Amino acid sequence: MLRLKKLSCSRPAIGLSSRLSFTNRDDNSFPLIPPHNPSQWLSNRFLDIFQMGNKAAIEKERARLSDEMNRGYFADISELKQHGGKIATANKIIIPGMAAVKFPSLEVNYSDGTTLKLPITADKNDADAYKNDVPKASLLCLTFRASSQAMTDSWSTPFIDAFSNSENVGLYEVNFIDSWILSRNPIKKLLLRMMRKSNPDGPKGALQRQIVYSFGDNYYFRKELKILNLLTGYIFLVDKFGRIRWQGFGLATQDELSWLLSCTSLLLEEN
């Protein structure tokens, strides 16, 4: 009992002396025991240097967070209930080339893993032998959520029927996958393999439906095209120089389809 009492009395003294030894250390020295949270292993000095060197990037990210917080899923749902995805009426006439803006460059993947940069433009091909492969008109159908797939199909299916024998027309259905986990290489490859099995073969003809996938963050891409609602479909008719010459939204109407086909025919006649 006496020995146990001596041991129990000596333990607080050891703890107190150890605390005193830590408090007497120089403030600039590292603690002997690292914090439990790994994020705390970085010193404040490192974080300050990082912030000082990237003030512009931090301000840009703050503006982005503010923008995305002001616009969320429920706002998209509310809009969808109001107009059914028809944000605006499609263009009745073709946009003149001098007034048209360029479609932003976008890297996409086929289901077999091969990559492609859209839009396919003539100015990226220097050799004359390859210029014939550049379509004079390309229809780009953008889908950010599964709910808009039927909307893009309402444009692409009649488009294929009208230009099935044309070799100067391209059709690309772009599915955006912005999940960080699904964009990582092992899962991305597995997902593409699953998509390859599920994609049905379309009708054989000169014009083929090209189904491609864009992985990762697409905020700044959407920003350039002024895309806000992710629950609707976006349709762009692009010429051989990558310029947007016509645009549609949501489900296609008969009038809008006639405008699309007419504008495509005009693009095919341009030199």
C-alpha positions as CSV (number, residue, x, y, z in Angstrom):
1,M,0.0,0.0,0.0
2,L,2.8,2.4,0.8
3,R,4.5,1.7,-2.5
4,L,1.3,2.3,-4.4
5,K,0.7,5.5,-2.6
6,K,4.2,6.7,-3.4
7,L,3.7,5.9,-7.1
8,S,0.4,7.7,-7.3
9,C,1.8,10.7,-5.6
10,S,4.8,10.9,-7.9
11,R,2.7,10.7,-11.2
12,P,1.2,14.3,-11.0
13,A,4.7,15.7,-10.4
14,I,5.9,14.1,-13.6
15,G,3.0,15.4,-15.5
16,L,3.5,18.9,-14.1
17,S,7.2,18.9,-14.9
18,S,6.5,17.8,-18.4
19,R,4.0,20.6,-18.9
20,L,6.5,23.1,-17.5
21,S,9.2,21.8,-19.9
22,F,6.9,22.4,-22.9
23,T,5.9,25.8,-21.8
24,N,9.5,26.8,-21.2
25,R,10.4,25.8,-24.8
26,D,11.1,28.4,-27.5
27,D,8.0,29.4,-29.3
28,N,9.7,28.8,-32.7
29,S,10.5,25.2,-32.0
30,F,8.3,22.3,-33.2
31,P,6.2,20.4,-30.6
32,L,7.3,16.9,-29.9
33,I,3.8,15.5,-30.4
34,P,2.2,16.3,-33.7
35,P,-1.5,17.3,-33.7
36,H,-4.1,14.6,-34.4
37,N,-5.6,16.5,-37.4
38,P,-3.2,16.1,-40.4
39,S,-4.4,19.4,-41.8
40,Q,-2.8,21.1,-38.8
41,W,0.6,19.7,-39.7
42,L,1.1,22.7,-42.1
43,S,2.5,25.7,-40.4
44,N,0.7,29.0,-40.4
45,R,3.7,30.5,-42.2
46,F,3.3,28.1,-45.1
47,L,-0.4,29.0,-45.4
48,D,0.4,32.7,-45.3
49,I,3.0,32.4,-48.1
50,F,0.5,30.4,-50.2
51,Q,-2.2,33.0,-49.8
52,M,0.1,35.9,-50.5
53,G,1.2,34.3,-53.7
54,N,-2.3,33.4,-54.9
55,K,-4.4,36.4,-54.0
56,A,-5.9,36.6,-57.5
57,A,-6.8,32.9,-57.4
58,I,-8.3,33.1,-54.0
59,E,-10.5,36.1,-55.0
60,K,-11.5,34.2,-58.1
61,E,-12.5,31.2,-56.1
62,R,-14.5,33.4,-53.6
63,A,-16.4,34.9,-56.5
64,R,-17.1,31.5,-57.9
65,L,-18.4,30.2,-54.5
66,S,-20.6,33.2,-54.1
67,D,-22.0,32.7,-57.6
68,E,-22.7,29.0,-57.1
69,M,-24.3,29.6,-53.7
70,N,-26.7,32.1,-55.2
71,R,-27.7,29.6,-57.8
72,G,-28.5,26.1,-56.7
73,Y,-30.5,23.0,-57.5
74,F,-33.8,24.3,-56.1
75,A,-33.5,27.4,-58.3
76,D,-33.1,25.1,-61.3
77,I,-36.2,23.1,-60.3
78,S,-38.2,26.2,-59.8
79,E,-37.3,27.4,-63.3
80,L,-38.0,24.0,-64.8
81,K,-41.5,24.1,-63.3
82,Q,-42.1,27.5,-64.9
83,H,-41.0,26.9,-68.4
84,G,-40.3,23.2,-68.7
85,G,-36.6,23.9,-69.7
86,K,-37.5,26.3,-72.5
87,I,-35.2,29.1,-71.3
88,A,-35.7,31.0,-74.5
89,T,-37.0,30.5,-78.1
90,A,-34.4,29.2,-80.5
91,N,-32.9,31.4,-83.2
92,K,-35.2,31.9,-86.2
93,I,-32.3,32.9,-88.5
94,I,-28.7,32.1,-88.7
95,I,-26.3,34.3,-86.8
96,P,-23.9,36.1,-89.2
97,G,-20.4,34.9,-89.0
98,M,-19.0,38.3,-88.2
99,A,-21.3,38.6,-85.1
100,A,-20.9,35.0,-84.0
101,V,-18.8,34.0,-80.9
102,K,-16.6,31.0,-80.7
103,F,-17.6,27.9,-78.9
104,P,-15.1,27.3,-76.0
105,S,-12.7,24.5,-76.5
106,L,-13.7,21.3,-74.6
107,E,-11.9,18.0,-74.2
108,V,-14.1,15.0,-74.2
109,N,-13.8,11.2,-74.1
110,Y,-15.4,8.5,-76.2
111,S,-16.5,5.4,-74.4
112,D,-13.4,3.6,-75.6
113,G,-11.2,6.1,-73.7
114,T,-9.9,8.1,-76.7
115,T,-10.0,11.8,-76.4
116,L,-11.3,14.5,-78.7
117,K,-11.3,18.3,-78.6
118,L,-14.5,20.0,-79.6
119,P,-15.4,21.8,-81.7
120,I,-13.6,20.4,-84.7
121,T,-12.4,23.4,-86.6
122,A,-10.6,24.0,-89.9
123,D,-8.0,26.3,-88.5
124,K,-6.6,23.5,-86.4
125,N,-5.7,21.4,-89.5
126,D,-2.9,22.8,-91.5
127,A,-2.7,20.0,-94.1
128,D,-5.1,20.2,-97.0
129,A,-5.7,16.4,-96.8
130,Y,-7.3,16.8,-93.4
131,K,-9.4,19.9,-94.1
132,N,-12.0,17.7,-95.8
133,D,-12.6,15.9,-92.5
134,V,-13.8,19.1,-90.8
135,P,-17.6,19.3,-91.0
136,K,-19.1,22.5,-92.3
137,A,-21.8,22.3,-89.6
138,S,-21.7,20.5,-86.3
139,L,-24.6,20.2,-83.8
140,L,-23.4,20.0,-80.2
141,C,-26.1,18.8,-77.7
142,L,-25.1,19.4,-74.1
143,T,-26.5,17.4,-71.2
144,F,-25.5,18.2,-67.6
145,R,-28.1,16.0,-65.9
146,A,-30.0,12.9,-67.0
147,S,-33.3,14.8,-66.9
148,S,-32.3,16.7,-70.0
149,Q,-31.5,13.7,-72.2
150,A,-35.0,13.5,-73.7
151,M,-34.7,17.2,-74.5
152,T,-31.5,16.8,-76.5
153,D,-32.9,13.7,-78.2
154,S,-35.8,15.8,-79.5
155,W,-33.3,17.8,-81.5
156,S,-30.7,15.2,-82.5
157,T,-33.1,12.5,-83.8
158,P,-34.8,14.7,-86.4
159,F,-31.4,16.2,-87.3
160,I,-30.0,12.8,-88.1
161,D,-33.1,11.9,-90.2
162,A,-32.7,15.1,-92.2
163,F,-28.9,14.9,-92.8
164,S,-28.2,11.2,-92.6
165,N,-26.5,11.1,-96.0
166,S,-24.5,14.3,-95.5
167,E,-20.7,13.9,-95.1
168,N,-20.2,17.6,-94.1
169,V,-22.3,17.5,-91.0
170,G,-21.4,16.4,-87.5
171,L,-23.4,15.5,-84.4
172,Y,-22.0,15.3,-80.9
173,E,-23.9,14.5,-77.7
174,V,-21.8,15.7,-74.8
175,N,-22.6,14.3,-71.3
176,F,-21.0,16.2,-68.5
177,I,-19.9,14.3,-65.4
178,D,-18.7,16.8,-62.8
179,S,-18.4,14.5,-59.8
180,W,-14.9,14.5,-58.4
181,I,-15.0,10.8,-57.5
182,L,-16.3,9.7,-60.9
183,S,-13.6,11.8,-62.6
184,R,-10.7,9.9,-61.0
185,N,-8.9,7.6,-63.4
186,P,-9.8,4.1,-62.0
187,I,-13.5,4.9,-61.7
188,K,-13.6,7.0,-64.8
189,K,-12.3,4.0,-66.9
190,L,-14.8,1.7,-65.4
191,L,-17.6,4.1,-66.0
192,L,-16.6,4.6,-69.7
193,R,-16.5,0.8,-70.1
194,M,-20.1,0.6,-68.7
195,M,-21.2,3.4,-71.1
196,R,-19.6,1.5,-74.0
197,K,-21.8,-1.5,-73.3
198,S,-25.0,0.5,-72.8
199,N,-24.7,2.8,-75.9
200,P,-27.0,1.4,-78.6
201,D,-25.8,1.3,-82.2
202,G,-27.6,4.0,-84.3
203,P,-28.7,3.7,-87.9
204,K,-25.9,3.3,-90.4
205,G,-25.3,6.4,-92.6
206,A,-22.8,9.1,-93.3
207,L,-24.0,11.1,-90.3
208,Q,-23.4,9.2,-87.0
209,R,-24.4,10.2,-83.5
210,Q,-21.1,10.7,-81.6
211,I,-21.7,10.2,-77.8
212,V,-18.9,11.7,-75.8
213,Y,-18.3,12.5,-72.1
214,S,-16.7,15.5,-70.4
215,F,-15.2,14.8,-66.9
216,G,-14.4,17.2,-64.1
217,D,-15.1,20.8,-63.3
218,N,-17.1,22.7,-66.0
219,Y,-17.9,25.9,-64.2
220,Y,-15.8,28.2,-66.4
221,F,-16.9,26.5,-69.5
222,R,-20.6,27.1,-68.5
223,K,-19.6,30.7,-67.6
224,E,-18.5,31.4,-71.1
225,L,-21.7,30.0,-72.6
226,K,-23.9,31.7,-70.0
227,I,-25.3,28.4,-68.9
228,L,-27.1,28.6,-65.6
229,N,-29.8,25.9,-65.4
230,L,-28.3,22.4,-65.4
231,L,-31.6,20.6,-65.7
232,T,-32.3,21.6,-69.3
233,G,-30.6,20.8,-72.6
234,Y,-28.5,23.2,-74.6
235,I,-28.1,22.9,-78.4
236,F,-25.5,24.7,-80.4
237,L,-25.0,24.7,-84.2
238,V,-21.3,25.5,-84.9
239,D,-19.6,26.2,-88.2
240,K,-16.2,24.9,-89.5
241,F,-14.5,27.8,-87.7
242,G,-16.0,26.9,-84.3
243,R,-18.4,29.8,-84.3
244,I,-21.9,29.5,-82.8
245,R,-24.3,30.2,-85.6
246,W,-27.6,29.0,-83.9
247,Q,-28.8,28.0,-80.5
248,G,-31.7,26.2,-78.9
249,F,-32.9,25.1,-75.5
250,G,-35.1,22.4,-73.8
251,L,-37.6,20.4,-75.9
252,A,-37.7,21.1,-79.6
253,T,-40.9,22.4,-81.2
254,Q,-41.8,21.9,-84.9
255,D,-41.1,25.5,-85.7
256,E,-37.7,25.4,-84.0
257,L,-36.7,22.2,-85.8
258,S,-37.5,23.8,-89.1
259,W,-35.3,26.8,-88.2
260,L,-32.5,24.5,-87.2
261,L,-32.6,22.5,-90.4
262,S,-32.8,25.7,-92.5
263,C,-29.8,27.2,-90.8
264,T,-27.8,24.0,-91.2
265,S,-28.6,24.0,-94.9
266,L,-27.3,27.5,-95.1
267,L,-24.1,26.6,-93.4
268,L,-23.5,23.7,-95.9
269,E,-23.8,26.3,-98.7
270,E,-21.2,28.6,-97.2
271,N,-17.6,28.5,-98.6
